[in-house]
Each structure stands twice: as structure tokens, then as C-alpha cells.
């Protein structure tokens, strides 16, 4: 069976043993997985018991017992990335049931895969508690390494499928998971996806509506490739963000509301009922924080996970809201909603965001280019 050599300067890609070793992205580091859980080898082994084997210009040292070693660490000869994928999902969800549902597996399969990985690594990765599965200290150390391995595997698969854009027809193909707030999903992204289908029919964009916190978590876990954040600044050191557009905001009321079409200040807004987007939406959170600092009775606030729900309540005359103008252009034109000229709120930047340490596939780069082109044009 083929084994996986180790590269001392780059992460190595663990592959299932039944597949040939591919060196497009280097090897995957089974050694780093073992290092994460603290395995060691004896310090003295007779040199004549080793032989150097070269695979695709990569060197590793093999003992006669068939186990590969490098820098004092054993390299697993069997690392199935499916096990690491299940491990990462369980670490994220904390539930065997939720992991099985997410990966479309039987719960018994998840249990078997986790036990297999624990047996291969020689350590317990989860504490099974009544409240769920909690990663042990070894499990927490392994998680970062496992995510890097899965990222490397995704890179290998994308390069193999798309030829890194250098195939016979130069086509870029592959899936791209894009996260964005509901307002952007509803207003801008349909035309981006439509344009991509014309220019890159081989790219499958999987759209995931999510608030800022959930979107950032998706980047961290590798579930999302790109994210659009409505944030003034993205300060997370693990993320790389650049503003590609600015989204104007507008106060809204029903056409028959006393404030419709009028200029009002914070004091007048403080006594109103507001229907705003869920927590984690930056512009809604900013509005709520400002209202809560005003003197007098606290505002009446109702938060929704759906922009449509907020629009419907406001159109029915139940209160006010603050939304990106692009999400209500049609309702304003049809007379279902009316603008309230409230205190100025600056447009919120649209930040195109990716994870700093994760590889960006050719398909993801193509999606990022199209988002930049269309959203910056307005």
C-alpha cells in the first residue's frame, strides 16, 4: 500500500491509502496530526535499520516494520480524511446526532469513525457526556491540524478537478460556499450568481444566509470559502477583508405613519416600536445600542431572523425599521413603505472576507472577482 511521506517545510496531505499519493499540493501531514496529540518515538534507533525512500522529490525515512518516521515522530500509514472530517464536525456541533445529519451519515457510522480515529491516534479525543461530546485537550490540539489537513485535501481535489484553471479549455470549476447576511442575499447576490452561470458555468455557488458571527465561524471551520460582512471594520487576525461596496441604509414606516416622509430626531425615534434584524446584524445592533443610550423609557424592540418579517410588520403600521435601501427599492416604488428622514447613519461597508490561512480555490477566486466587479459598480 502507498504511504505518505512527510515534508518538513509545508503541511502534508493525508490521503486514504487506497488512493495514489499526489504531490500537487505536497503531501499531507500525518506527522503533524500525531504531533498534535503528543506521540514520540525512541531517541535511538540504529541507522542501518532505516532506509531513505524518495517519492516525487519528497524524502522520508522508513523502518523495516513499515512505519515511517521523521523528526522523532511516527507518521501514520493510514489516515482517512473522512475520519478527520467527521472529527471536525463533531468538535463543532458537540452532538453525534447533529454530526450525522450534517454529513448525511448514520449515527452509528459517526460513532465508529470517531472510535477508529481515536484508536489510530492512540488517544481519547472526546469526552462523552450527557450534554454531548466535548473535545479533550488532545482533541482541541488536533482540531487545528485536522482543519489544515481538510483544507489541503480540498485544495488537492479542486486543483485536480479544475486543473488550476490551466485545463484544455481553461475552465474553472468547483463548488464555492458563500456566506452573507439576508439583506445581501436578497438584494445583490442573485445577479452575481446569474452572471457566474454565464461566465463560469462549471462553478456551483452554495449560498448560506448567516449573521456576522455565524459567517465568521463558518470561515473558521472551513464550511464557508468566502463571506460578505456588513461591518465597518473586520479586526479578527485570522481573517482578510477588503471593502468592495457601501450599502446605504434607510429608516422606514408605513405610508400612513405620522413620521412617514418627515424629518425626525433621536428623541422622537426613542418612543417608537422598532422591528429590526436579528442580533449579529451590524447596522441593526448599532441602531439598538444608540436607542438604548437615549434618556427616557427604553424603546420597544422586536428582532427577526427575516427581513421580510420586519418589512411586513412595518408595512402593517406596527412600527419602524432600518434596512439597506437595496432591500426595499420595490416596496418604496410601489408605495408599500415610506421613508422616514431620521438621524444620519453612514452607509455600511460590504467586506469581502476570507480566512487568512486557508487556500482560496480558483473557483472561489473567480467568485470573489465577480462579486467585486458587480457590487462595486452599484
Secondary structure in CASP SS format (residue, H / E / C, confidence):
PFRMAT SS
TARGET T0000
AUTHOR 0000-0000-0000
METHOD secondary structure of the structure
MODEL  1
X C 1.00
X C 1.00
X C 1.00
X C 1.00
X C 1.00
X C 1.00
X C 1.00
X C 1.00
X C 1.00
X C 1.00
X C 1.00
X C 1.00
X E 1.00
X C 1.00
X C 1.00
X C 1.00
X C 1.00
X C 1.00
X C 1.00
X C 1.00
X C 1.00
X C 1.00
X C 1.00
X C 1.00
X C 1.00
X C 1.00
X C 1.00
X E 1.00
X C 1.00
X H 1.00
X H 1.00
X H 1.00
X H 1.00
X H 1.00
X H 1.00
X H 1.00
X C 1.00
X C 1.00
X C 1.00
X C 1.00
X C 1.00
X C 1.00
X C 1.00
X C 1.00
X C 1.00
X C 1.00
X H 1.00
X H 1.00
X H 1.00
X E 1.00
X E 1.00
X E 1.00
X E 1.00
X E 1.00
X E 1.00
X C 1.00
X C 1.00
X E 1.00
X E 1.00
X E 1.00
X E 1.00
X E 1.00
X E 1.00
X C 1.00
X C 1.00
X C 1.00
X C 1.00
X E 1.00
X E 1.00
X E 1.00
X C 1.00
X C 1.00
X E 1.00
X E 1.00
X E 1.00
X C 1.00
X C 1.00
X C 1.00
X C 1.00
X C 1.00
X H 1.00
X H 1.00
X H 1.00
X H 1.00
X H 1.00
X H 1.00
X H 1.00
X H 1.00
X H 1.00
X H 1.00
X H 1.00
X H 1.00
X H 1.00
X C 1.00
X C 1.00
X H 1.00
X H 1.00
X H 1.00
X H 1.00
X H 1.00
X H 1.00
X H 1.00
X H 1.00
X C 1.00
X C 1.00
X C 1.00
X H 1.00
X H 1.00
X H 1.00
X H 1.00
X H 1.00
X H 1.00
X H 1.00
X H 1.00
X H 1.00
X H 1.00
X H 1.00
X H 1.00
X H 1.00
X H 1.00
X H 1.00
X C 1.00
X C 1.00
X C 1.00
X C 1.00
X E 1.00
X E 1.00
X E 1.00
X E 1.00
X C 1.00
X C 1.00
X E 1.00
X E 1.00
X E 1.00
X E 1.00
X C 1.00
X H 1.00
X H 1.00
X H 1.00
X H 1.00
X H 1.00
X H 1.00
X H 1.00
X H 1.00
X H 1.00
X H 1.00
X H 1.00
X H 1.00
X H 1.00
X H 1.00
X H 1.00
X H 1.00
X H 1.00
X H 1.00
X H 1.00
X H 1.00
X H 1.00
X H 1.00
X H 1.00
X H 1.00
X H 1.00
X H 1.00
X H 1.00
X H 1.00
X H 1.00
X C 1.00
X C 1.00
X C 1.00
X C 1.00
X C 1.00
X C 1.00
X C 1.00
X C 1.00
X E 1.00
X E 1.00
X E 1.00
X E 1.00
X E 1.00
X E 1.00
X E 1.00
X C 1.00
X H 1.00
X H 1.00
X H 1.00
X H 1.00
X H 1.00
X H 1.00
X C 1.00
X H 1.00
X H 1.00
X H 1.00
X H 1.00
X H 1.00
X H 1.00
X H 1.00
X H 1.00
X H 1.00
X H 1.00
X H 1.00
X C 1.00
X C 1.00
X C 1.00
X E 1.00
X E 1.00
X E 1.00
X E 1.00
X E 1.00
X E 1.00
X E 1.00
X C 1.00
X C 1.00
X H 1.00
X H 1.00
X H 1.00
X H 1.00
X H 1.00
X H 1.00
X H 1.00
X H 1.00
X H 1.00
X H 1.00
X C 1.00
X C 1.00
X C 1.00
X C 1.00
X E 1.00
X E 1.00
X E 1.00
X E 1.00
X E 1.00
X C 1.00
X C 1.00
X C 1.00
X C 1.00
X C 1.00
X C 1.00
X C 1.00
X C 1.00
X E 1.00
X E 1.00
X E 1.00
X E 1.00
X E 1.00
X E 1.00
X E 1.00
X E 1.00
X E 1.00
X C 1.00
X E 1.00
X E 1.00
X E 1.00
X E 1.00
X E 1.00
X C 1.00
X C 1.00
X C 1.00
X C 1.00
X C 1.00
X C 1.00
X C 1.00
X C 1.00
X C 1.00
X E 1.00
X C 1.00
X C 1.00
X H 1.00
X H 1.00
X H 1.00
X H 1.00
X H 1.00
X C 1.00
X C 1.00
X E 1.00
X E 1.00
X E 1.00
X E 1.00
X E 1.00
X C 1.00
X C 1.00
X C 1.00
X C 1.00
X H 1.00
X H 1.00
X H 1.00
X H 1.00
X H 1.00
X H 1.00
X H 1.00
X H 1.00
X H 1.00
X H 1.00
X H 1.00
X C 1.00
X C 1.00
X C 1.00
X C 1.00
X C 1.00
X C 1.00
X C 1.00
X E 1.00
X E 1.00
X E 1.00
X E 1.00
X E 1.00
X C 1.00
X C 1.00
X H 1.00
X H 1.00
X H 1.00
X H 1.00
X H 1.00
X H 1.00
X H 1.00
X H 1.00
X H 1.00
X C 1.00
X C 1.00
X C 1.00
X C 1.00
X E 1.00
X E 1.00
X E 1.00
X E 1.00
X E 1.00
X H 1.00
X H 1.00
X H 1.00
X C 1.00
X H 1.00
X H 1.00
X H 1.00
X H 1.00
X H 1.00
X H 1.00
X C 1.00
X C 1.00
X C 1.00
X E 1.00
X E 1.00
X E 1.00
X E 1.00
X C 1.00
X C 1.00
X C 1.00
X C 1.00
X C 1.00
X C 1.00
X E 1.00
X E 1.00
X E 1.00
X E 1.00
X E 1.00
X E 1.00
X E 1.00
X E 1.00
X C 1.00
X C 1.00
X C 1.00
X C 1.00
X C 1.00
X C 1.00
X H 1.00
X H 1.00
X H 1.00
X H 1.00
X H 1.00
X H 1.00
X H 1.00
X H 1.00
X H 1.00
X H 1.00
X H 1.00
X H 1.00
X H 1.00
X H 1.00
X H 1.00
X C 1.00
X C 1.00
END
